[in-house]
Amino acid sequence: MLDTIRSAYERFGFVEIETPVFERSEVLLTKTGGETERQVYFVQSTGAMERESTTDDVPDLALRFDLTVPLARYVAEHQNELAFPFKGYQIQRVYRGERSQRGRFREFYQCDIDVVDRENLSLRHDAEVPAVINEVFRQIGVGPFTIRINSRLLMAGLVADVGVDAPQLAAAALRELDKLDKRPTHAVATTLEDLGLHPTAVERLIATVSTVVRGSTAAIAHLRSLDSAEPRVIRAVEDLCVVFETLADLGVPEDAYALDLGVVRGLDYYTGTVYETTLDDHPEIGSVCSGGRYDDLAGLYTDTRLPGVGISIGLTRLFSQLREADLLRSTSTSVTVYVTIMDEGGVASALRLATMLRSNGINTDMASEPGRLGNQLKHADRIGSRFALIAGEEERSRGVVAIRDLVTGDQIEVAAEAAAATLEARLRAGES
């Protein structure tokens, strides 16, 4: 899965960066805040602990909570060297003080892509991001999925349209609307009314955010039908129309994405297009990839305005849930061929065979000592090898080697020097 994701990212022109696992605590706490602040791991050396006069001070360093803060610092630090728009990806581990349980981990992989530019970022990149998501999940092969697209700006405008102008009240209303896929509609409506919204406004908002429209043409038509004079709605509609038009031009299949006005993410962080991706046949897994656009990526590090758009795949959680749901395709390990050793006289020839195969780019392992063939074949199958090479005394006397396909059970004999070419042909035939 890591190789598949990395390959898809690079096909779209993203370049890999690696960032330190440590970040300054003050920056992480500014970025996270609230409940998240209680999940940050602080880091302090034993020497620093001895020098501290009190134990109440927050250590200077902490383990990164996500990959956004490291990216922001990287772009700010190297902004005079980078070519903008900068397209970067990170596949690294992050750390959170979670209670370990199903789908929750203290250490896990995130796979992020981000496009960052100076001052202004083309909306084309807001469409390119779901195109990358489409490529990744089609390659992983987990069945039909939907990239749900909305706009944080649009939602803010729609809430203002029903008379909710106070920022705190608007944020609270959107947080409740975001729970419509998790709570009964009447429960969300009651909470909104308790916040002070008029029942008519609540009914209108819930009806609006319940809209899901598949495909670019239908999505654009629906957006154009929104009757609002609110400036944020007008601007967001124009922006989303550009995104959906570009998605069509990029050739992303219309069954892979939808306008979903119920998607509300990162109320204080995202400022424009937002995304959530779900598996159509397994909604219980929840979002498997999410992200959006932000106006100022690196405001904590530089006065230069650096808008960006990106997504993150929580790979460890995704992998564990796909495996639990039996949705992962069977794949082999890195071993392709296992060379057996039948007797002491075959050790040297087995070593030469393994060296020849490796020099031809074939991943090869071999037995450590001579032993029973059945046991060696069982071991080869257990480690995921596709083929086993067998060359006992009789085969060596004739200058041949037996190649056994551990999947089909078929076995053929070829000249020892032709083993590599034969295996390469078999592997190519299997790929096609």
C-alpha positions in Angstrom: 0.0 0.0 0.0 2.9 2.4 0.8 4.4 1.7 -2.6 1.0 2.2 -4.4 0.4 5.5 -2.7 3.9 6.8 -3.3 3.7 5.8 -7.0 0.4 7.6 -7.4 1.6 10.8 -5.7 4.7 10.9 -7.9 2.7 10.3 -11.1 1.0 13.7 -10.4 4.3 15.5 -10.0 4.6 15.5 -6.2 8.1 15.3 -4.7 8.8 13.6 -1.4 10.1 15.5 1.6 11.1 14.1 5.0 10.8 16.3 8.1 12.0 15.9 11.7 9.9 14.0 14.2 10.4 16.8 16.7 8.6 20.1 16.7 8.6 23.0 19.0 5.9 22.5 21.7 4.6 26.1 21.5 3.9 25.7 17.8 2.2 22.3 18.2 0.0 23.6 21.0 -1.0 26.6 19.0 -1.9 24.4 16.0 -3.9 21.8 17.9 -5.6 23.4 20.9 -8.6 22.1 22.8 -9.0 18.3 23.2 -6.1 17.7 20.8 -3.7 19.5 23.1 -4.0 16.7 25.6 -2.8 14.2 23.0 0.7 15.7 22.4 3.7 13.8 23.5 6.4 16.1 25.0 10.1 15.3 24.6 12.8 16.1 27.1 16.4 14.8 27.5 17.6 13.5 30.9 20.2 16.3 30.9 17.5 19.0 30.4 15.4 17.4 33.2 18.3 17.7 35.6 18.8 21.4 34.7 15.2 22.3 35.1 14.5 24.0 38.5 10.7 23.3 38.3 8.7 20.5 36.9 5.8 22.7 35.8 7.4 24.1 32.6 6.3 22.6 29.3 9.3 21.0 27.5 10.6 22.8 24.5 10.0 19.9 22.1 7.2 17.5 21.3 6.6 14.7 18.8 4.8 15.8 15.7 1.0 15.3 15.9 0.4 15.5 12.2 2.4 16.3 9.0 0.9 19.8 8.4 3.1 21.7 11.0 6.3 20.1 9.7 5.3 21.0 6.1 4.5 24.6 7.1 7.9 25.0 8.7 9.6 23.4 5.7 7.9 25.6 3.2 8.5 28.8 5.2 12.2 27.9 5.8 12.9 27.1 2.1 10.5 29.5 0.4 13.3 31.4 -1.3 14.6 28.1 -2.8 11.4 26.3 -3.8 9.7 26.6 -7.1 6.1 27.6 -6.6 3.5 26.2 -6.7 5.3 23.6 -4.6 3.9 20.1 -4.7 5.2 17.9 -1.9 4.2 14.7 -0.2 5.1 13.1 3.1 4.8 9.4 4.1 5.9 9.3 7.7 4.9 8.4 11.3 3.0 10.7 13.6 2.3 10.4 17.3 -0.8 11.0 19.4 -1.6 10.2 23.0 -4.5 8.0 22.2 -5.8 5.1 24.2 -4.8 2.1 22.0 -7.9 0.4 20.7 -9.5 -0.7 17.5 -8.7 1.9 14.8 -6.7 4.1 17.3 -3.0 4.1 17.6 -0.3 6.0 19.4 2.1 5.8 16.5 0.8 5.5 12.9 1.6 6.4 9.3 0.1 9.4 7.6 0.4 9.9 3.8 -0.1 13.6 2.9 0.0 15.6 -0.3 -0.1 19.4 -0.4 0.2 22.1 -3.0 1.4 25.4 -1.7 1.8 28.7 -3.6 2.6 32.3 -2.8 -0.3 34.8 -2.3 -2.7 32.9 -4.6 -3.3 29.2 -5.4 -5.1 28.2 -8.6 -8.4 26.3 -8.0 -7.1 23.8 -10.6 -5.2 22.2 -7.7 -8.4 21.8 -5.7 -9.5 19.5 -8.5 -6.1 17.8 -8.9 -6.3 16.6 -5.3 -9.4 14.4 -5.7 -7.9 13.2 -9.0 -4.9 11.9 -7.0 -7.3 10.3 -4.4 -9.1 8.6 -7.3 -5.9 7.2 -8.6 -4.8 6.0 -5.2 -7.9 4.1 -4.3 -8.4 2.6 -7.7 -4.9 1.2 -7.5 -5.4 -0.1 -4.0 -8.5 -1.9 -5.3 -10.9 -1.8 -2.3 -14.1 -1.5 -4.3 -16.3 1.6 -5.2 -15.7 4.8 -3.2 -16.9 8.3 -3.2 -14.9 11.5 -2.8 -17.3 13.8 -1.1 -16.6 17.5 -2.0 -17.9 20.6 -0.3 -16.7 24.1 0.6 -16.1 25.4 4.1 -16.7 28.9 2.7 -20.1 27.8 1.3 -21.2 26.4 4.6 -20.3 29.6 6.4 -22.3 31.5 3.9 -25.3 29.2 4.1 -25.4 29.5 7.9 -25.2 33.3 7.6 -28.1 33.1 5.1 -30.5 31.9 7.8 -29.5 34.7 10.2 -26.7 33.1 12.2 -24.1 35.9 12.1 -22.2 35.5 15.4 -19.0 33.6 14.7 -19.2 31.4 17.8 -22.8 30.5 17.2 -22.1 29.8 13.5 -19.2 27.5 14.4 -21.4 25.7 16.9 -24.2 25.3 14.4 -21.8 23.8 11.8 -20.4 21.4 14.3 -23.8 20.1 14.9 -24.6 19.8 11.2 -21.4 17.8 10.8 -23.0 15.2 13.0 -25.9 14.4 10.8 -24.3 11.2 9.6 -23.7 10.1 13.2 -26.8 11.3 15.1 -30.6 11.1 14.3 -31.8 14.2 12.4 -34.3 15.1 15.1 -31.5 15.1 17.7 -29.4 17.5 15.7 -32.4 19.7 15.1 -33.1 19.9 18.8 -29.6 20.9 19.6 -29.6 23.6 16.9 -32.8 25.0 18.4 -31.3 24.9 21.8 -28.5 27.0 20.4 -31.0 29.6 19.6 -31.8 28.9 15.9 -35.4 29.4 14.8 -37.1 26.1 13.8 -37.6 27.4 10.3 -33.9 28.1 10.0 -33.1 24.7 11.3 -35.4 23.0 8.9 -33.9 24.9 6.0 -30.3 24.2 7.0 -30.8 20.4 7.5 -32.6 20.2 4.1 -29.7 22.0 2.4 -26.9 20.0 3.9 -28.7 16.7 3.2 -28.0 17.2 -0.5 -25.7 14.8 -2.3 -25.3 15.2 -6.1 -23.0 12.9 -8.2 -21.1 14.0 -11.2 -19.9 17.4 -12.5 -22.8 18.4 -14.6 -25.4 17.7 -11.9 -23.2 19.3 -9.2 -22.7 22.5 -11.1 -26.5 22.7 -11.9 -27.3 22.3 -8.2 -24.8 24.9 -7.1 -26.1 27.4 -9.6 -29.6 26.8 -8.3 -28.7 28.0 -4.8 -30.6 31.3 -4.3 -28.4 33.5 -2.1 -27.1 37.1 -2.1 -24.6 36.2 0.6 -21.1 37.1 -0.8 -19.5 34.0 0.7 -22.1 31.7 -1.0 -21.7 33.5 -4.4 -17.9 33.2 -4.2 -17.9 29.6 -3.0 -20.4 28.5 -5.8 -18.1 30.0 -8.4 -15.0 28.3 -6.9 -16.7 24.9 -6.6 -18.0 25.1 -10.2 -14.4 25.6 -11.4 -13.4 22.5 -9.3 -16.1 20.3 -10.8 -15.4 21.5 -14.3 -11.7 20.7 -13.9 -12.5 17.3 -12.5 -14.4 16.5 -15.7 -11.5 17.7 -17.8 -9.1 15.6 -15.7 -11.2 12.5 -16.7 -12.1 11.5 -13.1 -15.0 9.1 -13.4 -18.3 10.7 -12.3 -19.1 7.8 -10.1 -16.0 8.5 -8.0 -17.0 11.9 -6.6 -20.1 13.9 -5.5 -21.1 17.3 -4.2 -22.0 16.6 -0.6 -23.1 19.6 1.4 -23.0 17.6 4.6 -19.2 17.6 4.6 -18.0 20.0 7.2 -14.3 19.7 8.3 -11.8 21.6 10.5 -14.0 24.6 11.2 -11.1 26.9 12.2 -8.6 25.5 9.8 -10.1 25.0 6.3 -11.2 28.0 4.4 -12.4 26.6 1.0 -12.8 23.3 -0.7 -13.0 20.3 1.7 -12.9 16.5 1.0 -13.9 13.3 2.7 -13.6 9.9 1.0 -15.7 6.9 2.0 -16.0 3.3 0.7 -19.5 2.9 -0.8 -20.0 -0.7 0.5 -18.5 -0.1 3.9 -19.7 3.2 5.3 -19.0 1.9 8.8 -15.3 2.4 8.2 -15.9 6.2 8.0 -13.6 8.6 6.1 -10.5 7.0 4.7 -9.0 10.2 3.3 -9.7 13.8 4.1 -8.4 17.3 3.7 -9.1 20.7 2.1 -7.9 24.2 1.3 -6.4 26.6 3.8 -5.6 30.3 3.3 -2.3 30.5 5.1 -0.3 27.4 5.7 2.8 29.0 7.4 1.4 32.0 9.3 3.3 30.9 12.4 6.6 31.1 10.6 6.5 33.8 8.0 4.6 37.0 7.0 4.4 35.6 3.4 0.9 34.4 2.6 1.2 30.8 1.6 -2.2 29.3 0.7 -2.4 25.5 0.1 -4.6 22.6 -0.5 -4.0 18.9 0.5 -5.3 15.7 1.8 -4.1 13.1 4.3 -4.6 9.3 4.4 -4.3 7.7 7.9 -2.7 4.6 6.4 -2.3 2.5 9.6 -5.9 2.9 10.6 -7.1 2.3 7.0 -4.9 -0.8 6.6 -6.2 -2.3 9.9 -9.8 -1.7 9.0 -9.5 -3.0 5.4 -7.8 -6.1 6.7 -10.5 -6.6 9.4 -13.2 -6.2 6.7 -11.2 -8.7 4.5 -11.0 -6.1 1.7 -7.3 -6.3 0.9 -6.2 -8.2 -2.1 -3.8 -11.0 -1.4 -0.2 -9.9 -2.1 3.1 -11.6 -1.7 6.0 -10.5 0.4 9.2 -9.2 -1.1 10.5 -12.7 -1.7 9.9 -14.0 -5.2 12.1 -17.1 -5.4 13.3 -19.5 -2.7 16.3 -21.6 -3.5 16.3 -25.0 -1.7 19.4 -27.0 -0.6 19.0 -30.7 -0.8 22.4 -31.8 0.4 25.9 -30.5 1.4 27.1 -31.0 -2.2 24.4 -28.5 -3.4 25.4 -25.6 -1.2 27.8 -24.0 -3.6 25.5 -24.3 -6.6 22.6 -22.9 -4.6 24.6 -19.9 -3.6 25.5 -19.3 -7.3 21.9 -19.7 -8.3 20.8 -17.2 -5.8 23.5 -14.7 -6.8 22.5 -15.1 -10.5 18.8 -14.4 -9.8 19.6 -11.4 -7.6 21.9 -9.9 -10.3 18.9 -10.2 -12.7 16.7 -8.2 -10.3 14.7 -11.1 -8.9 14.1 -11.0 -5.1 15.6 -14.2 -3.8 16.0 -16.0 -0.5 17.5 -19.4 0.2 17.7 -22.1 2.7 20.4 -21.8 5.4 21.2 -25.6 5.6 20.3 -28.7 3.7 17.1 -30.3 4.8 13.9 -32.2 3.9 12.4 -30.8 0.7 8.9 -30.8 2.1 9.9 -28.6 5.1 11.8 -26.2 2.8 8.8 -25.8 0.5 6.5 -25.2 3.5 8.9 -22.5 4.7 9.0 -20.9 1.2 5.2 -20.8 1.1 5.0 -19.4 4.6 7.2 -16.4 3.7 5.2 -15.7 0.6 7.6 -16.9 -2.1 6.0 -17.5 -5.5 8.6 -20.0 -6.8 11.0 -22.5 -5.4 14.1 -23.7 -7.1 15.1 -27.4 -6.6 18.5 -28.8 -7.6 19.4 -32.2 -6.0 22.4 -34.3 -7.0 20.6 -35.8 -10.0 19.5 -32.4 -11.3 23.0 -31.0 -10.9 24.6 -33.9 -12.8 22.4 -32.9 -15.8 23.0 -29.2 -15.4 19.3 -28.4 -14.8 17.2 -26.9 -12.0 13.5 -27.6 -11.2 11.2 -24.5 -10.9 8.1 -25.1 -8.8 5.2 -22.7 -8.8 4.0 -22.6 -5.2 0.6 -21.2 -6.2 -0.4 -23.7 -9.0 1.9 -26.6 -8.0 3.3 -26.9 -11.5 6.9 -27.8 -11.9 9.2 -27.6 -14.9 12.9 -28.3 -15.5 15.2 -25.8 -17.3 19.0 -25.5 -17.8 20.5 -23.8 -14.7 21.8 -20.9 -16.7 18.3 -20.3 -18.1 16.6 -20.1 -14.7 16.6 -16.3 -14.4 15.2 -15.8 -18.0 12.5 -18.4 -17.4 11.4 -16.9 -14.1 11.3 -13.4 -15.6 9.1 -14.7 -18.4 6.8 -16.4 -15.8 6.6 -13.2 -13.8 5.8 -11.0 -16.8 3.0 -13.5 -17.8 1.6 -13.3 -14.3 1.5 -9.5 -14.4 -0.3 -9.4 -17.7 
